Amino acid sequence: MPAIPAPHYLAVANLFSLSWTALRTAVAQLPDEDFTRPSGCTGRLVRDLVCHLIIDAQDVLTTLVTPAETEPTRDAVTYWDIAETPPTGDDPLDALTVRLTAAYEEPRLLKFHLDDVGSAAELAGPGLRVSTRDEVLTAGDYLSAYVLEWTLHHLDLVAHLPGMAGPPAQGLARSRETLAKIARTTFPASLSDKDALLVGTGVGHR
């Protein structure tokens, strides 16, 4: 008889799914002309960001089918490495992303591939340990880390598209908590969750 997932894991898995679904829905609703607009990521157009999301989704799929037998070495907070300087947009991976984006030629192909890969991202069992980047995490911590990833990239996606819906409130709140722990700081209560994330990461830093 299969084990019943712990309530905490179910909450994390549901939030991961909510954040990821909202981001994919936003991409699916973009008109073609918006793909050539700038995103909130330095040096990336919206189409480049969507291509990056496809790569992210593939990483998630790979990780969730790469079980580990050793004890976890990271959690949802320590999963993230803090760079000493903000990205410049000149990283070789950025250039590769641009070339991959060009290969898609049409926005509808980007939408199709993102939805295809995203729909296949099945959630792993709560007790599973997974391996990525030579580190080990529980599946719950890995999914929790990606709530932050999806939320920040959702903000990037709509940064210059005022008519588009932003990330879910629950994802914004959880991401604020995670970022505060990563930065070892407390954001002023006067800041909204969205503004706290923008201040904490720096506009255009991703």
C-alpha positions as CSV (number, residue, x, y, z in Angstrom):
1,M,0.0,0.0,0.0
2,P,1.6,3.4,-1.0
3,A,2.5,5.8,1.7
4,I,0.3,8.8,2.2
5,P,2.1,12.0,1.5
6,A,2.8,14.2,4.5
7,P,0.6,17.4,4.7
8,H,3.7,19.6,4.5
9,Y,4.8,17.9,1.3
10,L,1.3,18.2,-0.2
11,A,1.2,21.9,0.5
12,V,4.6,22.4,-1.2
13,A,3.6,20.2,-4.1
14,N,0.4,22.1,-4.6
15,L,2.2,25.5,-4.4
16,F,4.7,24.3,-7.0
17,S,1.9,23.2,-9.3
18,L,0.0,26.5,-8.7
19,S,3.1,28.6,-9.5
20,W,4.1,26.6,-12.5
21,T,0.6,26.4,-14.0
22,A,0.2,30.2,-13.6
23,L,3.5,30.8,-15.4
24,R,2.7,28.4,-18.3
25,T,-0.8,29.9,-18.6
26,A,0.7,33.4,-18.9
27,V,3.0,32.3,-21.6
28,A,0.2,30.5,-23.5
29,Q,-1.8,33.8,-23.4
30,L,0.9,35.9,-24.9
31,P,0.2,37.4,-28.3
32,D,3.0,36.8,-30.8
33,E,4.1,40.5,-30.8
34,D,4.9,40.3,-27.1
35,F,7.6,37.7,-27.6
36,T,9.9,40.4,-29.0
37,R,9.4,42.7,-26.0
38,P,12.1,43.0,-23.3
39,S,11.7,40.8,-20.2
40,G,12.8,41.6,-16.6
41,C,16.0,39.5,-17.2
42,T,19.0,41.5,-18.2
43,G,19.7,41.1,-21.9
44,R,16.8,38.8,-22.6
45,L,13.6,39.3,-24.7
46,V,10.4,37.5,-23.6
47,R,11.1,34.8,-26.2
48,D,14.5,34.2,-24.7
49,L,13.0,33.9,-21.2
50,V,10.4,31.4,-22.5
51,C,13.2,29.3,-24.0
52,H,15.0,29.4,-20.6
53,L,11.8,28.2,-19.0
54,I,11.9,25.2,-21.3
55,I,15.4,24.4,-20.2
56,D,14.4,24.8,-16.5
57,A,11.4,22.4,-17.0
58,Q,13.7,19.9,-18.6
59,D,16.1,20.2,-15.6
60,V,13.2,19.6,-13.2
61,L,12.1,16.5,-15.1
62,T,15.7,15.1,-15.1
63,T,16.1,15.8,-11.4
64,L,12.8,14.2,-10.4
65,V,13.9,10.9,-12.1
66,T,17.4,11.0,-10.6
67,P,17.0,9.5,-7.1
68,A,19.8,9.7,-4.5
69,E,20.6,7.3,-1.7
70,T,22.7,9.6,0.4
71,E,21.6,12.1,3.0
72,P,20.5,15.6,1.7
73,T,23.2,18.2,1.4
74,R,21.0,21.1,0.6
75,D,17.5,22.3,1.3
76,A,15.1,24.8,-0.3
77,V,17.1,27.8,0.9
78,T,20.7,26.5,0.6
79,Y,19.9,25.2,-2.9
80,W,20.6,28.7,-4.2
81,D,24.1,30.0,-4.5
82,I,24.4,33.8,-4.2
83,A,26.5,35.4,-7.0
84,E,28.8,38.2,-5.8
85,T,27.9,40.3,-8.9
86,P,24.7,40.6,-10.8
87,P,24.4,38.9,-14.2
88,T,25.5,41.0,-17.2
89,G,23.7,39.0,-19.9
90,D,27.1,38.0,-21.3
91,D,27.2,34.5,-19.9
92,P,27.8,31.8,-22.6
93,L,24.6,30.0,-21.5
94,D,22.7,33.2,-22.3
95,A,24.2,33.2,-25.8
96,L,23.2,29.6,-26.2
97,T,19.6,30.4,-25.1
98,V,19.3,33.1,-27.7
99,R,20.5,30.7,-30.4
100,L,18.0,28.0,-29.2
101,T,15.3,30.6,-29.2
102,A,16.0,31.5,-32.8
103,A,15.8,27.8,-33.8
104,Y,12.1,27.8,-32.8
105,E,11.3,30.5,-35.4
106,E,7.7,30.9,-34.3
107,P,6.2,31.8,-30.9
108,R,3.7,29.0,-31.1
109,L,6.5,26.4,-31.2
110,L,7.9,27.9,-28.0
111,K,4.5,27.7,-26.4
112,F,3.9,24.1,-27.5
113,H,7.3,22.9,-26.2
114,L,6.9,24.6,-22.9
115,D,3.4,23.2,-22.4
116,D,4.5,19.8,-23.5
117,V,7.5,19.6,-21.2
118,G,5.7,21.4,-18.4
119,S,2.7,19.0,-18.5
120,A,5.1,16.1,-18.1
121,A,6.6,17.4,-14.9
122,E,5.1,14.8,-12.6
123,L,5.5,15.4,-8.9
124,A,7.7,12.9,-7.0
125,G,7.0,11.1,-3.8
126,P,7.5,13.0,-0.5
127,G,10.2,10.7,0.8
128,L,12.3,10.7,-2.3
129,R,15.7,12.2,-2.3
130,V,16.9,13.6,-5.6
131,S,20.3,14.6,-7.1
132,T,21.1,17.7,-9.0
133,R,24.2,19.8,-9.5
134,D,26.2,17.3,-7.4
135,E,23.9,18.0,-4.5
136,V,21.1,16.0,-2.8
137,L,17.7,17.3,-1.7
138,T,14.4,15.9,-0.6
139,A,11.8,16.2,-3.4
140,G,9.8,18.5,-1.1
141,D,12.8,20.9,-0.7
142,Y,13.5,20.8,-4.5
143,L,9.9,21.6,-5.4
144,S,9.9,24.4,-2.8
145,A,13.1,25.9,-4.3
146,Y,11.4,26.0,-7.7
147,V,8.4,27.9,-6.3
148,L,10.9,30.8,-6.0
149,E,12.2,30.2,-9.5
150,W,8.8,30.2,-11.2
151,T,7.7,33.2,-9.2
152,L,10.7,35.3,-10.1
153,H,10.5,34.4,-13.7
154,H,6.8,35.1,-13.8
155,L,7.7,38.6,-12.6
156,D,10.4,38.8,-15.3
157,L,7.8,37.7,-17.9
158,V,5.3,40.5,-17.1
159,A,7.8,43.2,-16.2
160,H,7.0,45.2,-19.4
161,L,3.6,43.7,-20.1
162,P,1.2,45.6,-17.7
163,G,-1.9,43.8,-19.0
164,M,-0.7,40.3,-18.0
165,A,-1.5,38.6,-14.8
166,G,1.3,38.2,-12.3
167,P,2.3,35.3,-10.1
168,P,-0.3,33.8,-7.6
169,A,-0.4,35.6,-4.2
170,Q,0.6,32.3,-2.4
171,G,3.7,32.0,-4.6
172,L,4.7,35.6,-3.9
173,A,4.3,35.1,-0.2
174,R,6.3,31.9,0.0
175,S,9.0,33.3,-2.3
176,R,9.4,36.4,-0.1
177,E,9.9,34.1,2.9
178,T,12.5,32.0,1.0
179,L,14.4,35.0,-0.3
180,A,14.5,36.6,3.2
181,K,16.1,33.4,4.5
182,I,18.6,33.2,1.6
183,A,19.6,36.9,2.1
184,R,19.4,36.5,5.9
185,T,17.4,39.7,6.1
186,T,13.9,40.9,6.8
187,F,12.0,43.0,4.3
188,P,10.0,46.0,5.6
189,A,6.4,45.1,6.3
190,S,5.4,48.2,4.2
191,L,6.7,46.4,1.1
192,S,4.3,44.2,-0.8
193,D,5.5,40.7,-1.5
194,K,6.1,41.6,-5.2
195,D,8.1,44.7,-4.2
196,A,10.1,42.8,-1.6
197,L,11.1,40.3,-4.3
198,L,12.1,43.0,-6.8
199,V,14.1,44.9,-4.1
200,G,15.7,41.7,-2.8
201,T,16.8,40.5,-6.2
202,G,17.3,43.8,-8.0
203,V,15.2,44.7,-11.0
204,G,16.6,42.9,-14.1
205,H,19.2,40.9,-12.1
206,R,18.0,37.5,-13.3
